[in-house]
């Protein structure tokens, strides 16, 4: 499945089982979980994703990557 590479913004490949993301243009190769963390940390539009995984409730700050364990 084609998705947008978070590094170079070209097409990247998401495996059918959502296990990894690869981009041949910039050699990005990471697990899907790492990809979600990467875009949540680097794309302000998606920063609220952190709140979903850290237990924050709607309307509160999204948290930080340090809270992801």
Secondary structure, DSSP 8 states (H G I E B T S, - for coil): -EEE-TTT-SEEEE-TTS-EEEETTTTEEEEHHHHHHHHHHH-GGGTTHHHHHHT--TTS----GGG--
